[in-house]
Amino acid sequence: MLTANERIEWFVKARFGMFIHWGIYAIPARGEWVRSHERLSIENYQPFFEEFNPVNYNPKEWAALAKKAGMKYAVMTTKHHDGFCLFDSKLTDYKATNTPAGRDLIKEYVEAFRSEGLKVGFYYSLLDWHHPDYPAYGDSFHPMRDNEAWKDKKHDFSRYIEYMHGQVKELLTNYGKIDIMWFDFSYSNMSGETWKATELVKMVRSLQPHIIIDDRLGGNIRSANKEIYAGDFASPEQIIPPEGVVDEAGNPIPWEACITMNNHWGYAAADKDFKSPKQLIRALVECVSKGGNLLLNVGPNAKGEIPEESVEILTEIGKWMSKNGESIYGCGNAGLPKPEWGRYTKKGNKLYAHIFERGIGPIAIQGIKGKVKRARLLADGSEVSLQKPWNAHHYGDAIFLNFRSSKLPDEIDTVVELELEE
């Protein structure tokens, strides 16, 4: 049996992954929570099921884009909160094979991403607004939560738990080796053993002993005595933790910030508020500098296409990663204070100075005087002068990076590789 550290080893080296939120909610195109936000009944939502036909779905293109962007793994929604399954589950008729799509879309995803050498993950929602035995009236999020007609509707939650566990078993039995199981999410009393979480995780581990699991089943991943279902990594959402993530004793915990490119996870046609490649590259660097990963989301449209804006952003990120990826993969916290001009990442005896701000004059690096063998621009291997300015003798133990130009070689993030004495 693998230890937790052995299971997670590839993940903390990979650092950058693609999140894919896709389902029949791409047709109304107002985000993946449209059923809940707009209190849509199953009948109101049914037309989207009946017309779902992503004629341009080509996961090979998605996988090629992820690889080009420098991503090392992907996590795709197999079932979101609306209960619709993109895979061919034998336990429900509410699945892609019964829509005009007529295909197991998850099977194609797995094959495509594996063929590009990327690790493969499954997102699975613990919630299910379609299943008759999932609590509806009075629930925090169910579309029928305040619909009086549902007040006395009977349900047997144990049947839902059996169904949910059965679907997870299908996912981890029918698609070969799966690297990540990404459960979403626990809330109020719908947490931990409400999901029969211990039993669930034991089954997951028995089917795929190497798999890593997120922290959303409801356990306390920060505890010294964490539950079996507490997870292998923390999953902060739409935020990068100010100091990274640590346990109660102050030891670092593997973590992954999941972030959208605009303001929605699922396709939202009107949401054009996309973050820039610069913002997202710097977010990735920030995550790695704090010992974490970045899981960056795409929300394909109803035809199965990743939005053009997302493709352009990922292409630009890929250009930077192709030159500077060594400062990301396998890197982590450098153990130095954050410099005013940017951030540090570190791997072995290589310290990477990520310079965001040019400032005036040479760029000072504190705390490593006498330890640097050489400095190079990571992008092209060219030497960076470490000559100390004539008037800098009173500035403590700083060393100085000298750039000839008043502009940085890369205005997004100029990475200088500093080779340190062993």
Secondary structure as the mmCIF struct_conf table of DSSP 4:
data_model
#
loop_
_struct_conf.conf_type_id
_struct_conf.id
_struct_conf.beg_label_comp_id
_struct_conf.beg_label_asym_id
_struct_conf.beg_label_seq_id
_struct_conf.end_label_comp_id
_struct_conf.end_label_asym_id
_struct_conf.end_label_seq_id
HELX_RH_AL_P HELX_RH_AL_P1 ALA A 4 ALA A 14
STRN STRN1 PHE A 16 ILE A 20
BEND BEND1 GLY A 23 GLY A 23
HELX_RH_3T_P HELX_RH_3T_P1 ILE A 24 ALA A 26
TURN_TY1_P TURN_TY1_P1 ILE A 27 ALA A 29
STRN STRN2 ARG A 30 ARG A 30
TURN_TY1_P TURN_TY1_P2 GLU A 32 TRP A 33
HELX_RH_AL_P HELX_RH_AL_P2 VAL A 34 HIS A 37
TURN_TY1_P TURN_TY1_P3 GLU A 38 ARG A 39
HELX_RH_AL_P HELX_RH_AL_P3 ILE A 42 GLU A 51
TURN_TY1_P TURN_TY1_P4 VAL A 55 ASN A 56
HELX_RH_AL_P HELX_RH_AL_P4 PRO A 59 LYS A 68
TURN_TY1_P TURN_TY1_P5 ALA A 69 GLY A 70
STRN STRN3 TYR A 73 LYS A 79
TURN_TY1_P TURN_TY1_P6 HIS A 81 ASP A 82
STRN STRN4 CYS A 85 CYS A 85
BEND BEND2 LEU A 86 PHE A 87
TURN_TY1_P TURN_TY1_P7 LYS A 90 LEU A 91
BEND BEND3 ASP A 93 ASP A 93
STRN STRN5 LYS A 95 LYS A 95
HELX_RH_3T_P HELX_RH_3T_P2 ALA A 96 ASN A 98
BEND BEND4 THR A 99 THR A 99
TURN_TY1_P TURN_TY1_P8 PRO A 100 ALA A 101
BEND BEND5 ARG A 103 ARG A 103
HELX_RH_AL_P HELX_RH_AL_P5 LEU A 105 SER A 115
TURN_TY1_P TURN_TY1_P9 GLU A 116 GLY A 117
STRN STRN6 LYS A 119 SER A 125
BEND BEND6 LEU A 126 LEU A 126
BEND BEND7 TRP A 129 HIS A 131
TURN_TY1_P TURN_TY1_P10 PRO A 132 ASP A 133
BEND BEND8 TYR A 134 TYR A 134
TURN_TY1_P TURN_TY1_P11 TYR A 137 GLY A 138
BEND BEND9 SER A 140 PHE A 141
TURN_TY1_P TURN_TY1_P12 PRO A 143 ASP A 146
HELX_RH_3T_P HELX_RH_3T_P3 GLU A 148 TRP A 150
TURN_TY1_P TURN_TY1_P13 LYS A 151 ASP A 152
HELX_RH_AL_P HELX_RH_AL_P6 PHE A 157 LEU A 171
TURN_TY1_P TURN_TY1_P14 LEU A 172 THR A 173
BEND BEND10 ASN A 174 GLY A 176
STRN STRN7 ILE A 180 ASP A 184
STRN STRN8 TYR A 187 TYR A 187
TURN_TY1_P TURN_TY1_P15 SER A 188 ASN A 189
STRN STRN9 MET A 190 MET A 190
BEND BEND11 SER A 191 SER A 191
HELX_RH_3T_P HELX_RH_3T_P4 GLY A 192 TRP A 195
TURN_TY1_P TURN_TY1_P16 LYS A 196 LYS A 196
HELX_RH_AL_P HELX_RH_AL_P7 ALA A 197 LEU A 207
TURN_TY1_P TURN_TY1_P17 PRO A 209 HIS A 210
STRN STRN10 ILE A 212 ILE A 213
BEND BEND12 ASP A 215 ASP A 215
TURN_TY1_P TURN_TY1_P18 ARG A 216 LEU A 217
BEND BEND13 GLY A 218 GLY A 218
TURN_TY1_P TURN_TY1_P19 ILE A 221 ARG A 222
BEND BEND14 SER A 223 SER A 223
TURN_TY1_P TURN_TY1_P20 ALA A 224 ASN A 225
TURN_TY1_P TURN_TY1_P21 ILE A 228 TYR A 229
BEND BEND15 ALA A 230 ALA A 230
BEND BEND16 ASP A 232 PHE A 233
STRN STRN11 ALA A 234 ALA A 234
STRN STRN12 GLU A 237 GLU A 237
BEND BEND17 GLN A 238 GLN A 238
TURN_TY1_P TURN_TY1_P22 PRO A 242 GLU A 243
STRN STRN13 VAL A 246 VAL A 246
TURN_TY1_P TURN_TY1_P23 GLU A 248 ALA A 249
BEND BEND18 GLY A 250 GLY A 250
STRN STRN14 PRO A 252 PRO A 252
STRN STRN15 TRP A 255 ILE A 259
BEND BEND19 MET A 261 ASN A 263
BEND BEND20 TRP A 265 GLY A 266
STRN STRN16 ALA A 268 ALA A 268
TURN_TY1_P TURN_TY1_P24 ALA A 269 ALA A 270
HELX_LH_PP_P HELX_LH_PP_P1 PHE A 274 SER A 276
HELX_RH_AL_P HELX_RH_AL_P8 PRO A 277 SER A 289
TURN_TY1_P TURN_TY1_P25 LYS A 290 GLY A 291
STRN STRN17 GLY A 292 VAL A 298
TURN_TY1_P TURN_TY1_P26 ALA A 302 LYS A 303
BEND BEND21 GLY A 304 GLY A 304
HELX_RH_AL_P HELX_RH_AL_P9 GLU A 308 ASN A 324
HELX_RH_3T_P HELX_RH_3T_P5 GLY A 325 SER A 327
TURN_TY1_P TURN_TY1_P27 ILE A 328 GLY A 330
STRN STRN18 GLY A 332 GLY A 332
BEND BEND22 GLY A 335 LEU A 336
HELX_LH_PP_P HELX_LH_PP_P2 PRO A 337 PRO A 339
TURN_TY1_P TURN_TY1_P28 GLU A 340 TRP A 341
STRN STRN19 GLY A 342 LYS A 347
TURN_TY1_P TURN_TY1_P29 GLY A 348 ASN A 349
STRN STRN20 LYS A 350 ILE A 355
BEND BEND23 ILE A 360 PRO A 362
STRN STRN21 ILE A 363 ILE A 365
BEND BEND24 GLY A 367 GLY A 367
TURN_TY1_P TURN_TY1_P30 LYS A 369 GLY A 370
STRN STRN22 VAL A 372 LEU A 377
TURN_TY1_P TURN_TY1_P31 LEU A 378 ASP A 380
STRN STRN23 GLU A 383 GLU A 383
STRN STRN24 SER A 385 SER A 385
HELX_LH_PP_P HELX_LH_PP_P3 GLN A 387 PRO A 389
TURN_TY1_P TURN_TY1_P32 TRP A 390 ASN A 391
TURN_TY1_P TURN_TY1_P33 HIS A 393 HIS A 394
BEND BEND25 TYR A 395 TYR A 395
TURN_TY1_P TURN_TY1_P34 GLY A 396 ASP A 397
STRN STRN25 ILE A 399 LEU A 401
STRN STRN26 ASN A 402 ASN A 402
BEND BEND26 ARG A 404 LYS A 407
BEND BEND27 PRO A 409 PRO A 409
BEND BEND28 GLU A 411 ILE A 412
STRN STRN27 THR A 414 LEU A 420
HELX_LH_PP_P HELX_LH_PP_P4 GLU A 421 GLU A 421
#
